[in-house]
Each structure stands twice: as structure tokens, then as C-alpha cells.
Amino acid sequence: MTTVTAADVATVLGSYDAIAERDLEGILARVAADAVLETRLETYSGREALERYYHEAFQTGFSTAQEALIVLDDRVVGLSELRLQGHGAGMSSDQLVAEIWTMVDGLATHMRVMGRDEALETLDLADRVARVRQLIDGYDAFNRGDFDTVMAAMAPDVELNRGEVSMETSTVAGIDQVRKYLEPDIFASQHAEVIRVVDADRRVMVETSVEIRGAGSGIELSTPGFTVWTLRAGKATHADFFQTREAAPAFLLEAEEEN
């Protein structure tokens, strides 16, 4: 049974947002008073040390592009592209890294930065990363209109639960009806750019930026999307849509907490 909670996942996601926005207060608000950050060359202990680390890092061009989270039983692993310019972490160019988060009561207590290949081998994450890539490939297929490939990843009894994001019938059931729903109808074009994937094993959340253009009106709309996919034997059996990211983590981990 996983000990990682929805609050823990929300904290890690919020931390990456704060880092991207260079929001030092937002970063520190999500770590414990005695939190430890372990980089390749140095270790920083306590909020004051972390404040100095991030302040100096931001001054030297530090940034990170967060790609995916993988939820383990007792930790969260972030996969990112880390960009540093001669900072104390020992890297001076773009690096693919894994950041291992240990959480207690919704706060980060220990963060360790590792090279991605080393982390995937140490934590045996190759299959989980392959599934993340498969999901991203499925969205790429959707964007280019390759619905045969999209539907091949779904179970025959797949269901889409549109919930509060739709004013129409909330559930679309069966692979034929799901395909009909996904294919363009009133839209001349539709594109879902994957922002981040959160893999919690039985369920996976995909955060997207969705852009659509009306077939007749030509009106263009852009909106965030949050979809939690439930998986069985490598196939999608359910997709649940949420209007906000805040609503998704509890549902994402529900299947794990039931075990």
C-alpha cells in the first residue's frame, strides 16, 4: 500500500510550478523546516540553506522543465530537464535528471537529484517510464489524427467520464462511441499538448494544454486539460476528466489506497 498521499503529489507539483516561476516563498512553503536537498556535489540542510541555494541558483540561470512524476510506494520521482550554468550542483549544461522526493504530511523532507539513467536503474523504473512515453505517443497520434493508433491503446469496454467538464451526457461508453467522440466533429482542428504526466501505477494523470478551432466559426479556444486514465493489462479502461489539477490527485491515488 502506498504511503504517498494526494497532498504529497500536489505539493511536488506545486514545487515544480514555484521553481519554474522563481517563486522562492512558494518553494520554501512546501518543504519541512529541516528539509534536506542532496545534489551531486553538495548537501543543503534546513530552509535557510535551501533559500540560499535557490536564490543563488536563480541568479546563475537555473531553470527546470518538468516532464513527469512517478509515484512509488513511499516516494515521488520527478523526471526533469535541469538547466544550470556553473552552479554548485556540479552541472553546467542541460541535464536529464531524476529528483527523488520524500514526503511527510504534505511537506518535502528530503530531495535527492540524480542522473536520470542512474535513477531509472537504481529504482527499476524502466517500465514506468516506457508507459509514460507510450501515453505521450498516444497524444501525438491524436494530434495528427491517427485514431487507429489512439484506439489500439484502449480496452473494448473503455469509458470516458466527462463529469463537470461537459454540459452533455457525462459518460461515453464502448470503443466505437469513444472513437466517435474523439474524432473531429464541430471542430476544424484540435490539439492537446502534453504538459506533464503523473504515473501512479494503476492510474495516470495527463495534464495538457488543449487548443481547438471551430469548424464554422473559426473561433480558437485554449484551455487546460486534466485527464486521469485507469489502466488494465496495458489498456485504458476509463478516462476521467477534471477542470482543475487540484481535483485530480485524490482520484489518481484512490485506486492505490484501495489495495
N, C-alpha and C positions, 0 to 999 in steps of 0.2 A: 504493500500500500504506500502510495506516495505521501511524503510529508510536506511537499511543496503546496502552497495554497494559492487561491486566486489572488489574494492580496500580494503575495510574493511576486507572482508573474506581473501584476500591474505595477509594482514597484520597479522591477527591472525594465519594463517597457518605458515607464516614466523617466527612469535614469538615463536611458539612451536618448530620449527626447531632450532632456535637460542638457546633456553633453552636446548634442547637435546644436542647441540654441545658445550654448556657452552660458548657461544659467547656473552659476556657482551655488546659489542658495538652493535651487531645486535639486542639485546633486547631493548636497550635504544633508538636506532634509530627508533623504531616502537611505542614509547609512546610519548604523549604530554609532554611539559615542566612541566606542573602542574598535571601530571597524579597521580592517587591515586590507591594504592594496598591495599585492605582490606582483611586481613586474619582473622582467627577465634579469635585471641587474640590481634592483633596489626594492626595499620593502618600506611601506609608509603605514604608520600605526596611529590611529586616532583622527578625529575630524580635523584638528588643526593641521596635521601633516598632510591630510588629503586636500585640504583647502590650498595649501602651498603648492602641492603637486599640480592640481588642475589650473591654478592661477598661472603658474609658470608655463604649463603646457599650452594654454590658450595664447600666451604671449609668443610662443615659438611656432605657432601654426598647427597645433594639434587639432585633428578632427577625426571623426569616425563615421563610416557608412554601415549601419546595422542591417544585416540581411535576414537572420533567422534566430529564433530561440528554440532550444531543445530542452524540454522539461524532463529531468531524471527523477528518481525516487526522492533524493534529498538535496538536489542542486539544480540550478538552471545554467545552461551553457549558451552563451551568445556567440554567434558567428558574425564577424565584422571585418571590414577593411579598415585598418588603422593607418592613419597618415600622420607621421611625425617628422619633424625637421631637427634632428640632432638633440632630442630631449633625453632625459635620463633613463628612459625605458630601454635604451640600447639600440634603437632602430631609427634610421634617418631617411627612410623611404616608405612607400606604400607596402603594407604587410597584411596578409590574410591571417587573422588571429582567432583564437577562441578565448572567451572571457568566462571564467567559471565563477558563478555567484553562489555563495552560501547565505541562506536567509533565515532569520528568526523573527517571528511576529511582524512580518511585512517590512523589515528593515534588512539591508545588506550588512552582514558581519564580516565577510571575507570575500575578496575578489582577486582572482589569480589570472594573469594574462599569459597565454601560452601560444606558441606557433600552432597553426591550425592542424597541420599534419600530425604533429606530436599529440595533440589533444584527441584527435579522432582515433588514433591508435591506442592511446592510454585508456580512454573511456569507452572504446569499442562502439563508436558512433557511425561507422561507415553506412550501415543500413538505414539509419535515421536520416543522414544527410542525403542519401540516394532518394529517399521518399520525398524530401523537401524539393530536390531537383525535379523529380517526376511531377510534382504538383505545379511547379513553375512552368515546366514544359507544357502541361495541360492548359494553363492560362495563355501561353504563347500560341498554342493551337487554336484556342477560342478566338484570339485576336486576329488571326489570319483566316478565320472562317473554316477551319478544318474540323468539322463537327464529328466526323468518323473517329478521329483520334480522341476527341473530348469524350465521346460516349463510350469508347472502349475502356475507359478508366472507371466506369460506373457499373454498379450491380443492376440486374434486370428490374429489381423492385425498388430502385432508388427513389427517394422522396426529397423534394425541396420544400422547406418550410419558410415562406417569406415573411411570416409574422407581421410585425409592425411596419416593415418597410413597404408593404403593398396595401393598396386600397381594394384589391380584388381578392379572389379566393386565396386563402393563405397557403394551401398545400397543393403541390403539383406532384402526382404520383405515377410511377411507371416510366420506363426508359423512353418510350415513344413520346409521351406527354412532356417529359423533361426536355427532350431534344426540341420539340416544337416551341417550348417556352424560351429556350436559349437562342434559337436561331432568330436572326433579324426579322422584325415584323413592321412595327411602326417607326423603327429607327433605320436611317440610312447607313449608319455606322455605329459600332460600339467597341470600346477598347477598355480593358481592365489591366492597368499596370500594377504588377505586384510590388508592394512596398516592403512587406515583411511577412514571414511565415513563422508561426509558433506551433511546434510539434509537441503534443502531449501524449504521443503514442497512439491511443485509440481514436483521439480526435485531434484535428489540426485546424488552427485558425489561419486564414489568409487575409491579410489587410491589403486593400487595393485602392487605387485612385481610378474611378470609373468615368470615362468620357463618352457621351452619346450625342448623336446628331439626328434630329427629327427628319423623317423621310420627306414629308411635305413642306414643313415649315422651315427646315434648315436650322432651327434653333439648336444651339450647342449647350450642353449642360455638363458640369463636372461635379462629382460627389464622392466622398469616401465610402468604401465598402468594407464590411467585416463579415466574413463567412466562416462558419465552423463546420468542417467536414468530418463525418463519422465514417470510419474505415472498417472493413471486414474482409479478411483474406486478400488484402491489396486492392480492394474495390471500394468506391464510395457508395455508402448506403443511404446517407442522409446529408443534406446541406441545410444549415440553419443560418438565416440572415439577420444581422443586427445593425441598427442605425449608428451605434456608437461603440467604440472599442471598450469602454468601461463595462458594458453589459456582457461582453463575450467571455472573459476569463473564467467566471464561475461555471458557466455551461461547459467550457472547454475541459475543465478538470473534473466535472461531475462524474464522467464515466470511470475515471481513475479512482475517485473516492469511494465508488460503489464496490470496488474489488476488495 
